[in-house]
């Protein structure tokens, strides 16, 4: 018989990932034990963010048979990010695309001829990778 505390520990990286995106519109709503399953309720602002959450779920347990989830995408496919001082495309790419080396995807989506020329307060579209 599963218990809530052990499932919370198991899926803590998933909750952590959702909370990492709270500044961008994600919201962890609740968790509870439903039968033998960990019931996780959350919302994310885009499919891009949902993909990062799913990456973590699959790392925690590729079968996720003990997970009952309601993770709702409240936005569209792409994410939007406002550049902060000290940011670079690699850092943003690591957060949203899961790989710092995919910064060219963001550069292309935003028609940036020089990926190093982003500025604070600039709004970037983070596309869902195909």
C-alpha positions in Angstrom: 0.0 0.0 0.0 1.4 3.3 -1.1 1.5 6.3 1.3 1.4 10.0 0.4 4.7 10.9 2.0 6.7 8.3 0.0 5.0 9.3 -3.2 5.6 13.0 -2.5 9.3 12.2 -2.0 9.3 10.2 -5.3 7.7 12.9 -7.3 9.3 15.9 -5.5 11.5 16.6 -8.7 8.3 17.0 -10.7 6.7 19.4 -8.2 10.1 21.2 -8.1 10.1 21.6 -11.9 6.5 23.0 -11.8 7.5 25.5 -9.1 10.6 26.5 -11.1 8.2 27.8 -13.7 5.9 29.7 -11.3 7.5 33.1 -12.3 6.3 32.3 -15.8 2.8 31.3 -15.0 2.9 27.7 -13.7 0.9 26.9 -10.6 1.2 23.8 -8.3 -2.3 23.4 -7.0 -2.4 20.3 -4.8 -1.3 16.8 -4.3 -3.1 13.9 -2.5 -3.3 10.2 -2.3 -6.1 8.7 -4.4 -6.1 4.9 -3.9 -2.6 3.9 -4.4 -1.8 6.8 -6.7 -0.2 10.2 -6.2 -2.7 12.7 -7.6 -0.9 15.9 -8.8 -2.9 18.9 -9.9 -1.1 21.8 -11.6 -1.2 24.2 -14.5 1.5 25.3 -16.8 1.6 28.3 -19.2 2.5 26.5 -22.4 3.2 23.2 -24.1 6.9 24.1 -24.0 6.8 24.1 -20.2 4.6 21.0 -20.1 7.3 19.2 -22.1 9.9 20.0 -19.5 7.6 18.7 -16.7 7.0 15.5 -18.7 10.8 15.1 -19.1 11.1 15.0 -15.3 8.1 12.7 -14.8 9.8 10.2 -17.2 13.1 10.5 -15.4 11.4 9.8 -12.0 9.5 6.8 -13.3 9.1 6.0 -17.1 6.0 4.0 -16.4 4.5 6.5 -13.8 1.8 3.9 -12.9 1.5 5.4 -9.4 0.9 8.9 -10.8 -2.6 10.3 -11.5 -2.0 13.8 -12.9 -4.0 16.8 -13.9 -1.4 19.1 -15.4 -3.3 21.6 -17.5 -1.8 23.8 -20.3 -3.4 27.2 -19.8 -1.7 28.8 -22.7 -0.7 27.8 -26.2 2.2 25.9 -27.7 5.0 28.5 -27.3 6.2 30.2 -24.2 7.1 33.8 -23.7 10.1 35.0 -21.8 11.2 38.5 -20.8 15.0 38.7 -20.7 16.6 39.6 -17.4 20.0 41.3 -16.9 22.7 38.6 -17.0 20.6 36.2 -19.2 21.9 34.6 -22.4 20.2 32.4 -24.9 22.0 29.3 -23.6 20.6 29.8 -20.1 17.1 30.4 -21.4 17.4 27.4 -23.7 18.4 25.2 -20.8 15.4 26.3 -18.8 12.7 26.1 -21.5 14.1 23.5 -24.0 16.1 21.3 -21.6 19.4 21.8 -23.4 21.6 24.9 -23.5 22.9 24.0 -26.9 19.4 24.5 -28.5 19.7 28.3 -28.2 19.6 28.5 -32.0 16.0 27.4 -31.9 15.1 30.5 -29.9 17.4 32.7 -32.0 15.7 31.5 -35.2 12.1 31.9 -33.8 12.9 35.5 -32.8 14.9 36.4 -36.0 18.0 37.2 -34.0 21.0 37.5 -36.3 23.3 37.6 -33.3 22.3 35.3 -30.5 24.6 37.2 -28.1 22.8 40.5 -28.7 19.7 40.0 -26.4 18.9 42.8 -24.0 17.2 43.0 -20.6 13.4 43.5 -20.9 13.4 42.0 -24.4 10.5 39.6 -25.0 11.3 36.3 -26.6 9.1 33.6 -28.0 10.2 30.2 -27.0 8.9 27.8 -29.6 7.9 24.2 -29.1 10.5 22.1 -30.7 9.4 19.9 -33.6 
